[in-house]
Amino acid sequence: MPDQKRITYVPKEIEALADQVGSFIQYWGFKKIHGQIWTHVWLAQKPIDATTLVKRLQVSKALVSLAIKDLLQYDVIRVLGQGDRRKILLVPNEDVQTVISNVLRLRETKMLGEITESQEALSSASDELKSKIDLNQERLEQMKLMTQMAQMALSALITSNLDIDKIEF
């Protein structure tokens, strides 16, 4: 049983770091729990399971389960295999470029696509409606160009082969 205490004990320094990473991740549109879980998985010497995360973070199993599902979808963390009692063992995806590309491709690309659809819907609205809401058509066109530029920049970033390991900090 002492091994179990070692696994679930969280020093205040790790708790503070996970909380700060969670806040940072939340700033970028994710939930704080995503950053907290990622921090624990990233820093773990050995693969970690959801039950340990629930105990360490003192949150519900459902919250951890949903957050893990999201992190797996973005390939931020990976399932290594199964441990005791068929618990899935989680490890971080250490390929930072892939992680960033996946998030940008799956989330930001989708959001920009939805903005484009909304812009097109507004463009094709009746002249009566456009007049009624006092729409500045020229600014709508400029907004469409900004969105296209953002999509091109995002696409270039996703397809770039930036080697994170060679960047000196």
C-alpha positions as CSV (number, residue, x, y, z in Angstrom):
1,M,0.0,0.0,0.0
2,P,2.8,2.5,0.5
3,D,3.3,2.5,-3.3
4,Q,-0.3,3.7,-3.7
5,K,0.4,6.7,-1.4
6,R,3.5,7.6,-3.4
7,I,1.4,7.6,-6.6
8,T,-1.4,9.8,-5.4
9,Y,0.6,12.2,-3.2
10,V,0.9,15.5,-4.9
11,P,3.5,18.0,-3.6
12,K,2.3,21.6,-3.6
13,E,4.9,22.5,-6.2
14,I,3.4,20.1,-8.7
15,E,-0.1,21.1,-7.8
16,A,0.8,24.7,-8.4
17,L,2.4,24.0,-11.7
18,A,-0.6,21.9,-12.9
19,D,-2.9,24.7,-11.8
20,Q,-0.9,27.3,-13.7
21,V,-0.6,25.2,-16.9
22,G,-4.4,24.6,-16.6
23,S,-5.0,28.3,-16.4
24,F,-2.7,28.9,-19.5
25,I,-4.5,26.1,-21.5
26,Q,-7.8,27.6,-20.4
27,Y,-6.7,31.0,-21.8
28,W,-6.3,29.2,-25.2
29,G,-9.9,27.9,-25.2
30,F,-9.5,24.6,-23.5
31,K,-10.7,23.6,-20.0
32,K,-8.4,24.0,-17.1
33,I,-8.7,20.3,-16.4
34,H,-7.1,19.5,-19.8
35,G,-3.9,21.3,-18.8
36,Q,-3.9,19.9,-15.3
37,I,-4.2,16.3,-16.6
38,W,-1.6,16.9,-19.3
39,T,0.9,18.2,-16.7
40,H,0.5,15.1,-14.5
41,V,0.8,12.8,-17.5
42,W,3.8,14.7,-18.9
43,L,5.7,14.8,-15.6
44,A,5.0,11.2,-14.6
45,Q,8.0,8.9,-14.6
46,K,5.7,5.9,-15.4
47,P,2.5,5.7,-17.4
48,I,-0.4,7.0,-15.3
49,D,-4.1,5.9,-15.1
50,A,-7.3,7.9,-14.7
51,T,-7.9,6.7,-11.1
52,T,-4.6,8.2,-10.1
53,L,-5.5,11.4,-11.9
54,V,-8.9,11.6,-10.1
55,K,-7.1,11.2,-6.7
56,R,-4.4,13.6,-7.5
57,L,-6.6,16.4,-8.9
58,Q,-9.5,15.6,-6.4
59,V,-12.1,15.9,-9.2
60,S,-14.8,13.5,-10.4
61,K,-14.1,10.5,-12.5
62,A,-16.5,11.8,-15.1
63,L,-14.6,15.0,-15.5
64,V,-11.3,13.2,-15.8
65,S,-12.8,10.7,-18.3
66,L,-14.2,13.4,-20.6
67,A,-11.0,15.4,-20.5
68,I,-8.9,12.3,-21.3
69,K,-11.2,11.6,-24.2
70,D,-10.5,15.2,-25.5
71,L,-6.8,14.9,-25.0
72,L,-6.7,11.5,-26.8
73,Q,-8.7,13.0,-29.7
74,Y,-6.1,15.8,-30.1
75,D,-3.3,13.2,-29.7
76,V,-1.9,15.2,-26.8
77,I,-1.7,12.0,-24.7
78,R,-1.7,8.4,-25.8
79,V,-2.8,5.0,-24.4
80,L,0.2,2.9,-23.7
81,G,-1.8,-0.2,-22.7
82,Q,-3.6,-1.6,-19.8
83,G,-2.4,-2.0,-16.2
84,D,-3.9,-3.6,-13.1
85,R,-7.7,-4.1,-13.2
86,R,-7.7,-3.2,-16.9
87,K,-7.0,0.5,-16.2
88,I,-5.7,2.3,-19.3
89,L,-2.2,3.6,-18.9
90,L,-1.6,7.1,-20.3
91,V,1.6,8.6,-21.6
92,P,2.3,12.0,-23.2
93,N,2.8,12.5,-26.9
94,E,6.3,13.8,-26.8
95,D,6.2,15.0,-30.5
96,V,5.3,18.6,-29.7
97,Q,5.0,19.6,-33.4
98,T,2.4,16.9,-34.0
99,V,0.5,17.9,-30.9
100,I,0.4,21.6,-32.0
101,S,-0.5,20.7,-35.5
102,N,-3.3,18.3,-34.4
103,V,-4.9,21.0,-32.2
104,L,-4.6,23.6,-34.9
105,R,-6.0,21.3,-37.6
106,L,-8.8,19.8,-35.5
107,R,-9.9,23.0,-33.7
108,E,-8.8,26.2,-35.2
109,T,-9.3,25.1,-38.8
110,K,-12.9,24.1,-37.9
111,M,-13.6,27.4,-36.2
112,L,-12.3,29.4,-39.2
113,G,-14.4,27.2,-41.5
114,E,-17.5,28.0,-39.4
115,I,-16.7,31.8,-39.6
116,T,-16.4,31.5,-43.4
117,E,-19.8,29.8,-43.6
118,S,-21.4,32.5,-41.5
119,Q,-19.7,35.2,-43.6
120,E,-21.1,33.6,-46.7
121,A,-24.6,33.3,-45.2
122,L,-24.5,37.0,-44.4
123,S,-23.2,37.9,-47.8
124,S,-26.1,36.1,-49.5
125,A,-28.7,37.7,-47.2
126,S,-31.3,39.9,-48.8
127,D,-30.4,43.5,-49.5
128,E,-33.4,44.4,-47.4
129,L,-31.9,42.6,-44.4
130,K,-28.5,44.1,-45.0
131,S,-30.0,47.6,-45.1
132,K,-32.1,46.9,-42.0
133,I,-29.1,46.0,-39.9
134,D,-27.0,48.7,-41.5
135,L,-24.4,46.3,-42.8
136,N,-21.1,47.7,-44.1
137,Q,-20.6,45.5,-47.1
138,E,-17.0,46.7,-47.6
139,R,-16.1,45.7,-44.1
140,L,-17.7,42.3,-44.5
141,E,-15.5,41.8,-47.5
142,Q,-12.4,42.9,-45.6
143,M,-13.4,40.5,-42.8
144,K,-13.6,37.7,-45.4
145,L,-10.1,38.5,-46.6
146,M,-8.8,38.5,-43.0
147,T,-10.4,35.1,-42.5
148,Q,-8.8,33.8,-45.7
149,M,-5.4,35.1,-44.7
150,A,-5.8,33.4,-41.3
151,Q,-6.7,30.2,-43.0
152,M,-3.7,30.4,-45.2
153,A,-1.4,31.2,-42.3
154,L,-2.8,28.4,-40.3
155,S,-2.5,25.9,-43.1
156,A,1.2,26.9,-43.6
157,L,1.8,26.5,-39.9
158,I,0.2,23.1,-39.8
159,T,2.1,21.8,-42.8
160,S,5.4,23.3,-41.8
161,N,8.1,20.9,-40.5
162,L,9.3,23.1,-37.7
163,D,11.7,21.0,-35.7
164,I,11.0,22.0,-32.1
165,D,13.9,20.1,-30.8
166,K,16.4,22.4,-32.6
167,I,15.0,25.6,-31.2
168,E,17.2,27.1,-28.5
169,F,15.5,28.7,-25.6
